[in-house]
Amino acid sequence: MNKKLTLIILFLIWCVNAIAQDTHYWSDDYSTAGFIVPGAVIANNRDSSVLFYNPALLAFSKKNSASFSGNLYQLQNIYIKNGVGEGKNLSSTNPAIIPQIISGVIHIKGDKPFTIGYALTHNDVLNYNVSQQKDGSFNVLSDSYSPGPEYFLGQYQMQNRISETSGIFSAGFKLADNLALGLSTQATIHNQFYDDEYSARAFINDGSDNPFPPYTNTQESYLAKYTNIGVRFKAGLSYDLDKSHLGVLITSPQIHLYGQGSILSDYVITDLHLDGNGPTTNLLANSRQTGLKAMWKTPFSAALGYAYDINGGQLYFAGEYFTGISEYANLNPTDEYFVKPVGSTLFSSNLLELKDARKSVIDFGFGYSFLLAESITGYVSVRLDQSYADQALYKNDLGYEYNTTTWNNYDWGFGANFKRRKFNLRAGLLFTYGQTNKYLQPYNFDNANEGNVLAGDPQNTLARTLGVKLMMAYIYNF
């Protein structure tokens, strides 16, 4: 295969890389600075009988309990202005009812009492689903063989769904009256479905009266899906001194246990004059691979939390540092002949891999709780959830980046806890907003031509996330 055809395929694969709630460590409300969600802190916030994010805090719980925390309703929208051309916006809106945490706490009495906690959690990390089309008369092809505007039809659709389900087992032990140690093990099933499809057609003005005129065509399809199972560990300390409460938590990188996935791809070029004249190019590249090794990595992190009692409530601060991760393949195809008929020297391994790379980030959040009545506590919180996406971390433009979002998110929430002797009931509203003006379009229908294989020249544009959740948590004390 000649050099020009190689460049065509490389260009196509570069164009379809997705760039967009999947690049944030605190997208789950059960996180270091969740605050409004019971137990989602690493410094003591007076929650009792809940599974704590910092397992050391379990040591201060002396009751047996069962709890349910979930989003009664959530709505997330990702909006890309002019996503594939002027006025051709990409918008994905997904309402859902998602239970998040089902957990229990058991206090073990004895000479050296301790408390254990167990939970099943679920997090819908991302559900991105968009489509768009542009058709009409535009000057797409060279006038040397197709004078005047051509009828052009471009279509694009993208799905990226990511979810995580985790089982957690934790234990907390008192080392002294005001000092506790906790350990936690978390096994996670991570699933991703990634489907990217594009097609562009332009009818050739050949001067004939043929009701079915010839047309040039480029199209690509890439579908990847995988399941990964891994385990990671946490160790936490909690220290109380009068009105001050301090928590420290370290989390290990995920240890890989199992991963498997598949890739289905198809690339077609039909009757395309690359130079605007001369012979046409026709190309078919195709691959289906199953049973591929899948990998999903998480970084080492260290978190610090501080809470201070004030007027029956608390001021709370938390921060967490996450290390970076060098480029690796979520799915890496084996080397097979990619271009048909078999005999080409261009293989599929690097071209079709699904890949990930992350920069180090520091997230932080603030919370404030206050008494509304003797048995009612109000909560307010805000946190910065930075994106770890960084295009500069990738060695080249080959392959597909697994993520969709690239911008920082800001989360804030309002809620109240109603306390009774046997149970606690907490409800809240949680909001998310993020925006960037440097989102690179996946394609650009506005300037499709032979030189860019009818894919257009992508430009930076506006992208944003807006989400709202109605949360409810119920804790029953036995």
N, C-alpha and C positions, 0 to 999 in steps of 0.2 A: 504494500500500500504506500502511496506516495506521501510526502511530507504534508501536503496541503490537506489531504483527507484526515490525517492524524490531528492537525490543528483544528479541523472542523469539530471533531468529536471532543477534543479538549475544550473548545469554546462552548459547546453545548452543555457539557457537564459543569463548567464554571458558571454558566448562566442560571442553572436550575438550583444552585445552592440556596437553601432557605436561610434567611437571616433573622428571625423574630424572637408565659409565666413559667417557663421551663429552664431559665438560667438564674434562678433565685433560690437561695438556701432557706429563706424564711417565708416562702410562699405558703407553707403549712402553718395554720394558726397555732398548732401545738408545737411551739418553738421557743427559743430562749427568751424572747420578748413578747410572747403571746399575751400575757398578763390577764386579759379578760377571760381567756379559756382557763378553767380551773387547773392548777398544777403546771401551767406552761410558763414557768419561771425557773431561775436557778438560785435566787435568794428568797428567803422565807417571806411569803406574802399573806400568811395567816389562813390560807386554805387548809382545811382539815380533811383527812380521810380521802385523799385523791392520789392518783398516780402522778408523781412529780417528774417533770422533765429532768431535774437534777435528782437522781435517786437518793442522795444523802438526806434530802428533806423528808423522806419516808420515815426516818428514825424518830421524828418528832410526832408522828401519827400513832395514836394508841387505840384506834377504833377499827373495826372491820366494816367495810363498805363496798358498795357496787355503784358504778357511775356510768352515765351515758352522756357524751358530748357530741353534738352534731349540728350541721347547718340545716335548719328547717327548709331554707330556700337560699339559693345563690344564683347570681347572674353575672356572667363575665363577658365583656366585649373587647375584642382586639380590632382596631381600625387602622388601615393603611390608606392614607389619602393618595389618590392617583397611583394606586398599587401597581397597575400594569399599563398606565397611560393617563392622559388628562381626562378627568371625570370618571375613570374606571377604577373606583375605589374597591378595596378588599375589606370586608367586614365579617367578623365571626362572632355571633352572639349565642351563648349556650346557657339556658336555664337548667338547673339541676337541684335535686334533693339528695343530699349526700350525708350519710352518717359518717362520723370521723373517728370517734374514740368510744370503745366499750371496754371498761376496765374494772378491776377490783383490787382491794387492799386487804391484807390479812396481817394482824398483829400477833406475833408469836411471843407468849409470856415465858418467863423463866428467870434464872439467875442472870442471864445476859440477854434480855429481850431484844428483838429486832422486828422489823416490818418488811414484808415483801409486797410487791405489786406486779400485776400482770395486765396486759392490754392487747387489744386488736385495733389497729388504726388503719384508716384508708385516706389517701390524698389523691384527688384528681388534679394532677399537676398541670395538665394542659389539654384542652379540647378545641383545636383550631381547625376550622372547616370553611374554606372560601372557594368561590368560583367567579369567573368574569369572562366577558366576550366583547370583541370589537369587530364590527363588519361594516363595510361601505367601500366607496371608491377612493383610492389613494394611489399616489405615484410610488409604487413599491419596487417595481422591476425596471431595469434599464430600458430607456427609450430606443436603444439600438436594435432591440428585437421585440419589444412590447411598448410601442409608443402610447403616451397618454396614461391616465390613471387606470389602475387595475382594480377589479373587485377583490377585496382582501377580507379574509376571515381568520381571526385569531381567538383561541380559547385557552383558558388556564384554569386549573383546579388544584387545590392542595388540601390535604388532611394531615394533621399531626396530632396524635392522641398519646398522652403519656399518663400512666397511673402507677401508684405505689401502694401496696398493702403490707403492713408490718405487724409482726408479733413481738411484744416486748416483755421481758422478765427482769425485774429490778429488786434490789434489797438494800435497806438502809440500816446502819448500825451506829449507836451512840459510842463515841470514844471518850466523851466527858459530858457533863451536864449541858454545855453550850457548844459542843463540837461533835459533828457527825460525818461519817463516811458512807458513800453509796456506790454501788456497782450495778451496771445494767448491760443486758445483752439484747440486741435488736436484729432480728432476721427480716429481710425485706424482699418482696417479689416486685420487680420493676418491669413493666410492660410498655412497649412502644409500637405504634403503628404509624408508618410514614409513607405517604403516597403523594407523588408530585407528577403532574401531567401537563403537557403543553403541546399545542399544534398551531401551525400557521400555514395558510393556503392563499395563493394569489393566482387568479386566472390570467393567462397570457393573451394579450391582444395580438393575434396573428393575422388579422385582416380578413379572415374567412367568415362565412355565414354559419359555421358549424354550431348547432344548438348546444353541443357539449364540447366546449373549447378545452384545449390542454391547460393544465395548471401545474404550478410548482408547489411542492409540499415539504414541510419539515415538521417532525413531531418526535416527542420523547415521552417515555413513561418509566417511572422508577418507583417501585414499591418495596419497602423493607419493613420487616416486623421481627420482633424478638422478645424473649423472656429471659430475665437474669435474676438469679437468687444469690444473695450475699448476706453477710453478717458483720456487724460492727459492735464495738464495745465502748461504754462510757464509764468514767470514774469521776465522782464529784465529792466536794467538801462543802460543809455548811457550818458557819460560825455565827453565833448570836451573842451580842453584848449590849444589854439594856435595850435601847431603842434601835440599835443598828443591827443589820443582818447582812452577812456577806456570803456569797456563793461562788464557787469555782468549779468549772466543768471542763474536762477534756474528752474528746471523742476521736476514736481511731478511724483511719481510713477503712473503707469496706473491704472485707476479705471475700474473694470470689469463691462461690460454691458450685454454681451451675449457670450455664448460659447457652441458648441455642436460638437460631433465627434463620430467616430465608430472605432472598432477594430475587425480584423479578424485574427485568429491564428490557426496554425496546427503544431503538433509535432508527428513524427512517428519514432519508433525504431523497426526494424524487424530482428529477428534471430541474435542477438548480444550476444556473449560470453563475459560478462563483465570481468571475471577473466582469460580469455584465455582458459578456459575449463569449464566443468560443464554445467548446463542447459542454454538454450538461453533465452534472454529477448525480449519480445515484448510489445510495449507500444504505445498507441494512446491517445494524449491529444489535445483537440480541443475546440475552443470557438468563438462565434460571438456575439458581443454586439453593439447595436446602441443606439442613443439618449443619449450618455454619456455626462456629463458635461465637458466642456473644459475650460482650463485656460491658459492665457499667461500673464506673469508679466514683467514689466520693472522697473528699480530702480529709486530712487531719484538721481538727479545729480546737480552739481554746476559748472559753467564754468566762466572763466575769459579770456578776450581778451584785447590786447593792440596794437595800431597802431601808428606809428610815421611817419609824412610827411618828405620826404627827396628827394630833387632834382626832384620835380615834380611827384615822386612816393611815395611808402610807404614801411616801414618794418612792419611786422605783426607777432604777437605771440598769440597763444590761447592754453588753457589747460582746461581739464574737468575731474572732479572726479565723479565716479559712485559708489554708495554703492553696497554691496553684496546682494544676495538674497538666503535665506535658501532653502533647497530642498523642492520641491512641485511637484505635478503631473499635467502635461499638460492634460493628459487623465488618468483617474483612473477607471478601470473596477469594476463592482460590483462583490461581491463574488458569484461565481457559481462553480459547480463541473466542474473541468478542465479535469481530466483524465477519459477516457471512459473504460468500461461502468460506468454509474453513480453509485456512491457508494463510490468512493474514498474520503478521507478526505482532499486532496490537492486542494485548491481553486485557482482561477485565479487572485484575486485582486492585490496582490503585484507582482506576477510574470509577469504580462502583462502591467503594467502601463508604460506610456511614461512620462519621468520626466526631470526636469531641476534644476540646482543649479548654482550660480554664485559667484565668488569672486569679491571684490572691485578692481577697476583699475583706473589709471590716464592716460589719453591720452593727447598728446600735438602735436602742429604743428607750422610751421613757413612759412611765405610767404613774397614775395618781388615783388612789382610792380614798373615799370619804364617806362618812356616815350620813345617810339621808333620814334614817330613823333608827330606833334601837335595834331592829332586826333587819334593816335594809342598808346595804352598802353600794355606793355608786362607783363606777370605774370609767376612767378615760385613759387612752393610750395612743401613742404614735411611734412608728418605727420606720427606719430606712432599710430597704431591702435591695442591695446593690446587685446588678447583673454581673456575672463572672465571664460573660462572653467577650472575646477579644480576637478579632480577625487576624491580628499580627502574630498570634501564637501558632498559626498553621504554617507548615513548611511550604505549601503550594496551594493552588486552587483546584486540584484534583479531588474528586470525591464529593460527598455531601455532608454538610454540617447538620447534626441531629436537631439543633434547636431552632426556634422560631423567634423568640423575643431577644432583644439586645439592650434594653433600656432599664434604668433604675426604677423601682417602684416605691411608692410611699403608702404605708398602711396606717390607718387610724380607726379607733373603735370607741363605742360608748355602750355601757351596760350596767346592770344592777344585779345584786345577789340577794335573794330572799331566804333568810335563815329560820329554820324551825328546829325543834329538838331532834327529830328523826331524819330530817333531810334538808338539803340546800337546793334551791332552784335559781339558776342564773340565765339571764337572757341578754343579748346584745346585738348591736348592729356594727358590722365590720366593713370598712371601705378600702379599696385599693385604687391608686392612680399612678400611671407612669407615662412618660412621653419622650420622644427623641425627634430631632429634625434631620437625622442622618441615617435613616433607614434606606438601604439600597433595594430598589425594586428587583424582583426576581426576573422580570421581563419588561419590555417597553414596547407596546404596540404602536406608539407614535412614530417611531423612526425605523421600522423594520425594512430591511433591504438585503440584497444578496451578500453584501460585505459582512453582515452580522448574522447570516444564515436565517434571516427572517425573525430573529429573536429580539431585535432592537438593542439599543445601548442603554442599559439601566442607569438611572439617576437617583440621587438621594432625595428622600421625601419625608413627610411627617407620618409618624406611627405613634399610637397610644393604646394604653390599657385602661379600662374602667371596670371595676368589679364591686359588687355589694353582696353581703351575706347577712342573713338573719340566723343568729346562733341561739341554741338552747342547750343547757347542761343540767342534768339532774343527778344528785348524789344522795344515795340512801344509806344511812348509818344503821347497821344491825345492832 
